[in-house]
Amino acid sequence: MEDSQVYVFLIIGAFCLLIASLFAGNVEFVLGTTETSYYGTLAISFVLILIAGIFWVSAARSLKK
């Protein structure tokens, strides 16, 4: 059971990083974009990248044991 938890954490981390990179890669400050939505999208992608890192570090620590 513990081995499968590592793989689940890796997959969740990869999914979070995928969504974050999609958000960060497509955000543009163009006509019709408010500052709130622009910086909010950047903040959401930053938080998702941090969450992905937490999942990956947890998986690595679990493998080390």
C-alpha distances in whole Angstrom, upper triangle without the diagonal:
4,5,5,7,9,10,11,13,15,16,17,19,20,21,23,25,26,27,29,31,32,33,35,36,38,39,43,46,48,51,49,46,47,46,43,41,41,40,38,36,36,35,32,31,31,29,26,26,26,23,21,22,20,17,18,19,15,13,16,16,12,13,16,14
4,5,5,7,9,10,11,13,15,15,17,19,20,21,23,25,26,27,29,31,32,33,35,37,38,42,44,47,50,48,45,45,44,42,40,40,38,36,35,34,33,30,29,29,27,24,24,23,20,19,19,17,14,15,15,12,10,12,12,8,9,12,11
4,5,5,7,9,10,11,13,15,16,17,19,21,22,23,25,26,28,29,31,32,33,35,37,41,44,46,49,48,45,45,44,42,40,39,38,36,34,34,33,30,29,29,27,24,24,23,21,19,19,18,14,14,15,12,10,11,12,9,8,12,11
4,5,5,6,9,10,11,12,14,15,17,18,20,21,23,24,26,27,29,30,31,33,35,39,42,44,47,45,42,43,42,40,38,37,36,34,32,32,31,28,27,27,25,22,22,22,19,17,18,17,14,14,16,13,10,13,14,11,11,15,14
4,5,5,6,9,10,10,12,14,15,16,18,20,21,22,24,26,27,28,30,32,33,37,40,42,45,43,40,40,39,37,35,35,34,32,30,30,28,25,24,25,22,20,20,19,16,15,16,14,11,11,13,10,8,11,12,9,10,14,13
4,5,5,6,9,10,11,12,14,15,17,18,20,21,22,24,26,27,28,30,32,36,38,41,44,43,40,40,39,37,35,34,33,31,29,28,27,25,23,23,21,19,18,18,15,13,13,12,9,9,10,8,5,8,9,7,7,11,12
4,5,5,6,9,10,10,12,14,15,16,18,20,21,22,24,26,26,29,30,34,37,39,42,41,38,39,38,36,34,33,32,30,28,28,27,24,23,23,21,18,18,18,16,13,14,14,10,10,12,11,8,10,13,10,10,14,15
4,5,5,6,8,10,10,12,14,15,17,18,20,21,23,24,25,27,29,33,35,38,40,39,36,37,36,34,31,31,30,28,26,26,25,22,21,21,19,16,17,17,14,12,14,13,9,10,13,11,9,12,14,12,13,16,17
4,5,5,6,9,10,11,12,14,15,16,18,20,21,22,24,26,27,31,34,36,39,38,35,35,34,32,30,29,28,26,24,24,22,20,18,19,17,14,14,14,11,9,10,9,5,7,9,7,6,10,11,10,11,14,16
4,6,5,6,9,10,11,12,14,15,16,18,20,21,22,24,26,30,32,35,38,37,34,35,33,32,29,29,28,26,24,23,22,20,18,18,17,14,13,14,11,8,10,10,7,6,9,9,7,9,12,11,11,14,16
4,5,5,6,9,10,10,12,14,15,16,18,20,21,23,24,28,31,33,36,35,32,33,32,31,28,28,27,25,23,22,22,19,17,18,17,14,14,15,12,9,12,12,9,9,13,12,10,13,16,15,15,18,20
4,5,5,6,9,10,11,12,14,15,17,18,20,21,23,27,29,32,34,33,30,31,30,28,25,25,24,22,20,20,19,16,15,16,14,11,11,12,9,7,10,10,7,9,12,11,10,14,16,15,16,19,21
4,5,5,6,9,10,11,12,14,15,16,18,20,21,25,28,30,33,32,29,29,28,27,24,24,23,21,19,18,17,15,13,13,12,9,8,9,7,4,7,8,5,6,10,10,9,12,14,14,15,18,20
4,5,5,6,9,10,10,12,14,15,16,18,20,24,27,29,32,31,28,29,28,27,25,24,23,21,19,18,18,16,13,14,14,10,9,12,10,7,9,11,9,8,12,13,12,14,17,17,17,20,22
4,5,5,6,9,10,11,12,14,15,17,19,22,25,27,30,29,26,27,27,25,22,22,22,20,17,17,17,14,12,14,13,9,10,12,10,8,11,13,11,11,15,15,14,17,19,19,20,23,25
4,5,5,6,9,10,11,12,14,16,17,20,23,26,28,27,24,25,24,22,20,19,19,17,14,14,14,11,9,10,9,6,7,9,7,5,9,11,9,11,14,14,14,17,19,19,20,23,25
4,6,5,6,8,10,10,12,14,15,19,22,25,28,27,24,25,23,22,20,19,18,17,14,13,13,11,8,9,10,6,5,9,8,6,8,11,10,11,14,15,15,16,19,20,21,23,25
4,5,5,6,9,10,10,12,14,18,21,23,26,26,23,24,24,23,20,19,19,18,14,14,15,13,10,12,13,9,9,12,12,9,12,15,14,14,17,18,18,19,22,23,23,25,28
4,6,5,6,9,10,11,12,16,19,21,24,23,20,21,21,20,17,16,16,15,11,12,13,10,8,11,11,8,9,12,11,10,13,15,15,15,19,20,19,21,24,24,25,28,30
4,5,5,6,8,10,11,14,17,20,23,22,19,20,19,17,15,14,13,12,9,9,10,7,4,7,8,6,6,10,10,9,12,14,14,15,17,19,19,21,23,24,25,27,30
4,5,5,6,8,10,13,17,19,22,22,19,20,20,19,16,15,15,14,11,10,12,10,7,9,11,9,8,12,13,11,13,16,16,16,19,21,21,22,25,26,26,28,31
4,6,5,6,9,12,16,17,20,20,17,19,19,18,15,14,15,14,10,11,13,11,8,12,13,11,11,15,15,14,16,19,19,19,22,24,23,25,28,28,29,31,34
4,6,6,6,10,13,15,18,17,14,16,15,15,12,10,11,10,7,8,10,8,6,10,11,10,11,14,15,14,17,19,19,20,23,24,25,26,28,29,30,32,35
4,6,6,9,12,14,18,18,14,16,15,15,12,10,10,11,7,6,9,9,6,8,11,10,10,13,15,14,16,19,20,20,22,24,25,26,28,30,30,32,35
4,6,8,12,14,17,18,15,17,17,17,15,12,13,14,10,10,13,12,10,12,15,13,13,16,18,17,18,21,22,22,24,26,26,27,30,31,32,33,36
4,6,10,11,15,15,12,15,15,16,13,10,13,13,10,10,14,13,11,14,16,15,15,19,20,19,21,24,24,24,27,29,29,30,33,34,35,36,39
4,7,9,12,12,9,11,11,12,9,7,9,10,7,8,11,11,10,13,15,15,15,18,20,20,22,24,25,25,28,30,30,31,34,35,36,37,40
4,6,9,10,8,10,10,12,10,7,10,12,10,10,14,14,13,16,18,18,19,22,23,23,25,27,28,29,31,33,34,35,37,38,39,41,43
4,7,8,6,8,8,11,9,7,9,12,11,11,14,16,15,17,20,20,21,23,25,26,27,29,31,31,33,35,36,37,39,41,42,43,46
4,6,6,9,10,13,11,9,13,15,14,15,18,19,19,21,23,23,24,27,28,29,30,33,34,34,36,38,39,40,42,44,45,46,49
4,6,8,11,14,12,11,15,17,16,17,20,21,21,23,26,26,27,30,31,32,33,36,37,37,39,41,42,43,45,47,48,50,52
4,6,10,11,10,10,14,15,15,17,19,20,20,23,24,25,26,29,30,31,33,35,35,37,39,40,41,43,45,46,47,49,51
4,7,8,7,7,10,11,11,13,15,16,17,19,21,21,23,25,26,27,29,31,32,33,35,37,38,39,41,43,44,45,48
4,5,5,6,9,10,11,13,14,15,17,19,20,21,23,25,26,27,29,31,32,33,35,36,38,39,41,42,44,45,47
4,6,5,6,8,10,11,12,14,15,16,18,20,21,22,24,26,27,29,30,32,33,35,36,37,39,41,42,43,45
4,6,5,6,8,10,10,12,14,15,16,18,20,21,22,24,26,27,28,30,31,33,34,36,37,39,40,42,44
4,6,5,6,9,10,10,12,14,15,16,18,20,21,22,24,26,27,28,30,31,33,34,36,37,39,40,42
4,5,5,6,9,10,11,13,15,16,17,19,20,21,23,25,26,27,29,31,32,33,35,37,38,39,42
4,5,5,6,9,10,10,12,14,15,16,18,20,21,23,24,26,27,29,30,31,33,35,36,37,39
4,5,5,6,9,10,11,12,14,15,16,18,20,21,23,24,26,27,29,30,32,33,35,36,38
4,5,5,6,9,10,11,12,14,15,16,18,20,21,23,24,26,27,29,30,32,33,35,37
4,5,5,6,9,10,11,12,14,15,17,19,20,21,23,24,26,27,29,30,32,33,35
4,5,5,6,9,10,11,12,14,15,17,19,20,21,23,25,26,27,29,30,32,34
4,5,5,6,9,10,10,12,14,15,17,18,20,21,23,24,26,27,29,30,32
4,5,5,6,9,10,10,12,14,15,17,18,20,21,23,24,26,27,29,31
4,5,5,6,9,10,11,13,14,15,17,19,20,21,23,24,26,27,29
4,5,5,6,9,10,11,12,14,15,17,18,20,21,23,24,26,28
4,5,5,6,9,10,11,12,14,15,17,18,20,21,23,24,26
4,5,5,6,9,10,11,12,14,15,16,18,20,21,23,25
4,5,5,6,9,10,11,12,14,15,16,18,20,21,23
4,5,5,6,9,10,11,12,14,15,17,19,20,22
4,5,5,6,9,10,11,12,14,15,17,18,21
4,5,5,6,8,10,10,12,14,15,16,19
4,5,5,6,9,10,11,12,14,15,17
4,6,5,6,9,10,11,12,14,16
4,5,5,6,9,10,11,12,15
4,5,5,6,8,10,10,13
4,5,5,6,9,10,11
4,5,5,6,9,10
4,5,5,6,9
4,5,5,7
4,5,6
4,6
4
